[in-house]
Amino acid sequence: MEQLSIQELDLLRLLQKDSAFEVNDLMKRLNMSRTTVYERIKKLENEGYIKGYVAIIDREKIGLNFTVIVTVSLISQRAEYVEEFSEQVAQLAEVVEAYVTGGIFDYVLKVMVKDLKAYNDFIAKKLSIIPNISNIKSSFVMSYIKQSTELPF
């Protein structure tokens, strides 16, 4: 992949703030023609810089008032255990982010549910039945300080 121009980087910054853009606004801010704006966006999509477009939903308005950071340790880091856990956790709708980590825990999960009962059901009926788990710890989010989808480049 080739190096991006300053204008392309600026375009990416603007799109990650609001992808429901007004093309006239982008034209003015980037000093580009309408055709150039669309061509650059298409290029960034084709080269994989832009993976897709999403709406950011207000979690409280849809009833997801309970966020939990869950750490999981497996009984062993054998490749088949890691692969099986990763595949199964990726299928759980309540898990909105999942990371394999080094250090104290093997995984860190961000789980969003309606309430404590829903979280208890998630743990009892979905997460804890995945094989080879040795430990699950939960930290309940009390308030959000920062949430962002913008990458710092």
Buried (B, 14 or more C-beta within 10 A) or exposed (E): EEEBEEBBBBBBEBBBEEBEBEEEEBBEEBEBEEEBBEEBBEBBEEEEBBEEEEEEEEBEEEEBEBBBBBBBBBEEEEEEBBEBBEEBBEEBEBBEEBEEEEEEBBBBBBBBBBEEEBBEBBBEEBBEEBEBBEEBEEEEEEEEEEEEEEEEE
